[in-house]
Amino acid sequence: MTPAPAAGILEEAATHAGLDASTAIPLRTGAHAIYELDGGIIARIGKPGSADTARRELRISHWLNHSGIPTVQAVETLPQPVVVDSYPVTWWQLIPDHRPATPAELGTALAQLHILTPPTTFDLVEYQPFAGLEDRITTATTLTDDDRQWLTRHYVILRQRYEQLPPVTRASVIHGDAWQGNLVVPRSGTPTFLDLDKVSLGRPEWDLVQLAVDHTDFTRIDTDDYEAFVAAYGGYDMTAAPEFRVYADIQELRWTAFVISLSHHKPAARAEAAHRIACLRGHIPKPWQWNAL
């Protein structure tokens, strides 16, 4: 979402909720737009048509906090969500003066999350690691024919490899996008989860693979920090698991497909997508350097 329409949606939603958006500070634009309003209120504008997802995030926040998992809290005195032109706007309490979690803090928080009993008052969706991937590849307008064919074959192979994994004995509550920026630590010292739109039931490995590949394929996490993450989680080192590459390859294809989806209107994304595809195809040796978008 570009800043101009996001600002208009925010203004209309704020008026409906009795808030003043004239001094709102944009914090992030993209798939979601996030603004800080006066009074310690954070506005989050979701994707068009995602009001049900927004309602689910609100329920998840309430449930996790009451289950002993510190999570960003909704402002319960405001109407939630406010839908403007199919865009849901939700209101959250500001977490001031926070920093990203350390790998050890993330490992501890995930260990607590993964043993949580699923909710009984509503259903969590099943995590879908391949959701939207094929469509992003087949509909992309910026790919060469050769890259599209390779990505399609790669996608099919990864689905086959994933479907051959041993069945899970118990699905865990997972965050779905677990990295240090989605667990923040305020002055109180209590690590707090953010971005709840992918919270679901699934294999816990999906919450472990991001730091694992940050260590093995990108060297963004050094050995000491990664070992601290493993120890805090309880000693399970995903990089030593025989199925590690299945999860790693799927995760890296997901990251690449996301950038592909942006490349039709962002020149920087088009260049980054080409770079990531070259990495996946083995044309660029590891450790890789990928730019965030």
C-alpha positions as CSV (number, residue, x, y, z in Angstrom):
1,M,0.0,0.0,0.0
2,T,1.3,3.4,-0.9
3,P,1.3,6.2,1.7
4,A,-1.3,8.4,0.0
5,P,-4.3,6.0,0.0
6,A,-3.2,4.6,3.4
7,A,-3.4,8.1,4.9
8,G,-6.9,8.6,3.5
9,I,-8.0,5.3,4.9
10,L,-6.5,6.1,8.3
11,E,-8.2,9.5,8.5
12,E,-11.6,8.0,7.7
13,A,-11.2,5.1,10.2
14,A,-9.9,7.5,12.9
15,T,-12.9,9.8,12.5
16,H,-15.2,6.8,12.9
17,A,-13.4,5.8,16.1
18,G,-13.3,9.3,17.5
19,L,-9.6,9.7,17.0
20,D,-7.5,12.5,15.5
21,A,-5.2,11.3,12.8
22,S,-3.9,14.8,11.8
23,T,-0.5,14.2,13.6
24,A,-0.2,10.5,12.8
25,I,3.4,9.3,12.2
26,P,3.9,6.6,9.5
27,L,6.0,3.8,10.9
28,R,5.7,1.3,8.0
29,T,4.0,1.0,4.6
30,G,3.8,-2.1,2.5
31,A,1.5,-5.1,2.7
32,H,0.3,-3.5,6.0
33,A,0.6,0.2,6.8
34,I,1.3,1.1,10.4
35,Y,0.9,4.5,12.0
36,E,1.4,6.0,15.5
37,L,-1.3,8.3,16.8
38,D,-1.4,10.5,19.8
39,G,-2.2,8.9,23.1
40,G,0.0,5.8,22.5
41,I,-2.3,4.2,19.9
42,I,-0.9,2.3,16.9
43,A,-3.1,1.9,13.8
44,R,-2.6,-1.1,11.6
45,I,-4.2,-1.1,8.1
46,G,-4.6,-4.6,6.7
47,K,-4.8,-5.9,3.2
48,P,-8.1,-5.3,1.3
49,G,-10.7,-7.9,2.1
50,S,-8.9,-9.1,5.2
51,A,-11.4,-8.1,7.9
52,D,-11.8,-11.7,9.0
53,T,-8.1,-11.9,9.5
54,A,-8.1,-8.7,11.5
55,R,-10.8,-10.0,13.7
56,R,-8.8,-13.3,14.2
57,E,-5.7,-11.3,15.2
58,L,-7.7,-9.4,17.8
59,R,-9.0,-12.7,19.3
60,I,-5.5,-14.2,19.2
61,S,-4.0,-11.2,21.0
62,H,-6.7,-11.4,23.8
63,W,-6.2,-15.2,24.1
64,L,-2.4,-15.2,24.2
65,N,-2.2,-12.4,26.8
66,H,-4.7,-14.3,29.0
67,S,-2.7,-17.5,28.4
68,G,0.5,-16.0,29.8
69,I,2.2,-15.2,26.5
70,P,2.9,-11.5,26.4
71,T,1.6,-10.1,23.1
72,V,0.8,-6.7,21.7
73,Q,-2.5,-5.6,23.1
74,A,-5.5,-4.2,21.3
75,V,-7.2,-1.0,22.5
76,E,-10.4,-2.5,23.7
77,T,-12.3,0.8,24.2
78,L,-12.3,1.5,20.4
79,P,-14.4,-0.2,17.6
80,Q,-12.4,-3.1,16.2
81,P,-11.9,-3.4,13.3
82,V,-13.0,-0.3,11.4
83,V,-13.4,-1.3,7.7
84,V,-12.8,1.5,5.1
85,D,-13.2,0.5,1.4
86,S,-12.5,-3.1,2.4
87,Y,-9.3,-2.2,4.3
88,P,-9.6,-3.3,8.0
89,V,-8.0,-0.9,10.5
90,T,-7.2,-2.1,14.0
91,W,-6.0,-0.2,17.0
92,W,-3.2,-1.4,19.3
93,Q,-1.4,-0.2,22.4
94,L,2.0,1.4,21.7
95,I,5.0,-0.5,23.1
96,P,7.4,2.4,23.9
97,D,11.2,2.3,23.9
98,H,11.5,-1.3,22.7
99,R,14.3,-3.2,21.0
100,P,14.4,-6.4,19.0
101,A,14.8,-9.6,21.0
102,T,18.1,-11.4,21.2
103,P,18.2,-14.9,19.7
104,A,18.2,-16.4,23.3
105,E,15.1,-14.3,24.2
106,L,13.3,-15.5,21.0
107,G,14.2,-19.1,21.8
108,T,12.7,-18.9,25.3
109,A,9.5,-17.2,24.0
110,L,9.0,-19.8,21.3
111,A,9.5,-22.7,23.7
112,Q,6.7,-21.2,25.8
113,L,4.5,-20.6,22.8
114,H,4.9,-24.1,21.3
115,I,3.7,-25.9,24.5
116,L,0.6,-23.8,24.7
117,T,-2.7,-25.7,24.5
118,P,-4.7,-24.4,21.5
119,P,-7.7,-22.2,22.3
120,T,-11.1,-23.8,22.9
121,T,-13.3,-20.8,22.2
122,F,-12.2,-20.4,18.6
123,D,-10.2,-22.4,16.0
124,L,-6.7,-21.5,14.9
125,V,-6.2,-22.1,11.2
126,E,-3.7,-24.6,9.9
127,Y,-0.4,-23.1,8.8
128,Q,0.0,-23.2,5.0
129,P,3.6,-22.9,4.0
130,F,2.8,-22.9,0.3
131,A,0.0,-20.4,0.4
132,G,0.1,-18.1,-2.6
133,L,3.5,-19.3,-3.8
134,E,2.4,-20.8,-7.1
135,D,0.3,-17.8,-7.9
136,R,3.1,-15.4,-7.3
137,I,5.3,-17.3,-9.6
138,T,2.8,-17.9,-12.5
139,T,1.4,-14.4,-12.5
140,A,4.6,-12.4,-12.1
141,T,5.2,-10.1,-15.0
142,T,8.9,-9.4,-14.4
143,L,10.3,-13.0,-14.6
144,T,12.2,-14.3,-17.6
145,D,10.7,-17.5,-19.0
146,D,13.8,-19.5,-17.9
147,D,13.5,-18.3,-14.3
148,R,9.7,-18.9,-14.2
149,Q,10.2,-22.5,-15.5
150,W,12.9,-23.1,-12.9
151,L,10.9,-21.7,-10.1
152,T,7.9,-23.7,-11.1
153,R,9.9,-26.9,-11.1
154,H,11.5,-26.0,-7.8
155,Y,8.1,-25.3,-6.2
156,V,6.8,-28.7,-7.4
157,I,9.8,-30.5,-6.0
158,L,9.6,-28.8,-2.7
159,R,5.9,-29.7,-2.3
160,Q,6.7,-33.3,-3.0
161,R,9.6,-33.3,-0.5
162,Y,7.4,-31.6,2.2
163,E,4.5,-34.1,1.7
164,Q,7.0,-36.9,2.2
165,L,7.9,-35.7,5.7
166,P,6.8,-37.9,8.6
167,P,3.3,-36.8,9.9
168,V,3.2,-34.6,12.9
169,T,2.1,-36.2,16.1
170,R,0.8,-32.9,17.6
171,A,0.4,-29.6,15.9
172,S,1.8,-26.7,17.9
173,V,0.6,-23.1,18.3
174,I,3.2,-21.3,16.1
175,H,3.8,-17.6,15.4
176,G,4.4,-18.2,11.7
177,D,6.8,-15.3,11.2
178,A,9.2,-15.7,14.1
179,W,12.3,-13.5,13.9
180,Q,13.8,-11.1,16.3
181,G,11.9,-8.0,15.0
182,N,8.6,-9.7,15.8
183,L,9.5,-10.2,19.4
184,V,10.3,-6.9,21.1
185,V,11.6,-6.1,24.5
186,P,10.4,-2.9,26.2
187,R,11.9,-1.3,29.3
188,S,9.9,-3.6,31.5
189,G,12.2,-6.4,30.1
190,T,9.2,-8.6,29.1
191,P,9.6,-9.9,25.5
192,T,6.4,-9.3,23.6
193,F,5.2,-10.8,20.4
194,L,4.0,-8.6,17.4
195,D,2.4,-9.3,14.0
196,L,-0.1,-12.0,14.8
197,D,-1.6,-12.5,11.3
198,K,0.2,-15.8,10.8
199,V,-0.4,-17.3,14.2
200,S,-1.7,-20.8,13.5
201,L,-1.4,-24.5,14.2
202,G,1.5,-26.2,12.5
203,R,4.9,-27.7,12.7
204,P,7.1,-25.8,15.2
205,E,10.0,-26.0,12.8
206,W,8.4,-23.1,10.9
207,D,9.2,-20.9,13.9
208,L,12.8,-22.2,14.1
209,V,13.9,-22.2,10.4
210,Q,14.3,-18.4,10.0
211,L,17.1,-18.1,12.6
212,A,18.5,-21.4,11.4
213,V,19.0,-20.2,7.8
214,D,20.1,-16.8,9.1
215,H,23.0,-18.7,10.6
216,T,23.7,-21.3,7.9
217,D,22.9,-19.5,4.6
218,F,23.3,-15.8,5.4
219,T,25.7,-15.7,8.5
220,R,23.5,-12.9,9.9
221,I,23.5,-14.9,13.2
222,D,26.9,-15.9,14.5
223,T,27.6,-19.2,16.1
224,D,27.4,-18.0,19.7
225,D,24.0,-16.3,19.2
226,Y,22.6,-19.3,17.3
227,E,23.8,-21.7,20.0
228,A,22.2,-19.4,22.6
229,F,18.9,-19.6,20.6
230,V,19.1,-23.5,20.5
231,A,19.9,-23.7,24.2
232,A,17.1,-21.3,25.2
233,Y,14.6,-23.3,23.1
234,G,15.5,-26.5,24.9
235,G,18.5,-27.9,22.9
236,Y,16.9,-28.7,19.6
237,D,19.2,-27.7,16.7
238,M,17.2,-27.6,13.6
239,T,20.2,-27.3,11.4
240,A,21.2,-30.8,12.5
241,A,17.8,-32.4,11.6
242,P,17.8,-34.5,8.4
243,E,14.8,-32.6,7.1
244,F,16.4,-29.1,7.7
245,R,16.9,-28.4,4.0
246,V,13.3,-29.0,3.2
247,Y,12.1,-26.3,5.5
248,A,15.1,-24.0,4.6
249,D,14.5,-24.3,0.9
250,I,10.7,-23.6,1.3
251,Q,11.4,-20.6,3.5
252,E,13.8,-19.1,1.1
253,L,11.4,-19.6,-1.8
254,R,8.7,-17.8,0.2
255,W,11.0,-14.9,0.9
256,T,11.9,-14.8,-2.8
257,A,8.3,-15.0,-4.0
258,F,7.3,-12.1,-1.7
259,V,9.9,-9.9,-3.4
260,I,8.7,-11.1,-6.8
261,S,5.2,-10.0,-5.9
262,L,6.5,-6.4,-5.3
263,S,8.7,-6.3,-8.4
264,H,6.0,-5.1,-10.9
265,H,5.9,-1.6,-9.2
266,K,9.2,-1.4,-7.4
267,P,12.4,-1.3,-9.4
268,A,14.5,-2.2,-6.4
269,A,12.3,-5.2,-5.8
270,R,12.8,-6.4,-9.4
271,A,16.6,-6.3,-9.0
272,E,16.4,-8.0,-5.6
273,A,14.1,-10.7,-7.0
274,A,16.6,-11.4,-9.8
275,H,19.4,-11.6,-7.2
276,R,17.5,-14.0,-4.9
277,I,16.6,-16.2,-7.8
278,A,20.2,-16.4,-8.9
279,C,21.1,-17.4,-5.3
280,L,18.4,-20.2,-5.3
281,R,19.6,-21.5,-8.6
282,G,23.2,-21.8,-7.3
283,H,24.7,-19.0,-9.4
284,I,25.8,-17.1,-6.3
285,P,27.7,-18.9,-3.5
286,K,26.7,-18.7,0.1
287,P,26.7,-16.9,2.4
288,W,24.1,-14.8,0.6
289,Q,23.4,-11.1,1.1
290,W,19.7,-10.3,0.6
291,N,18.3,-6.8,1.0
292,A,15.1,-6.3,3.0
293,L,12.2,-4.5,1.2
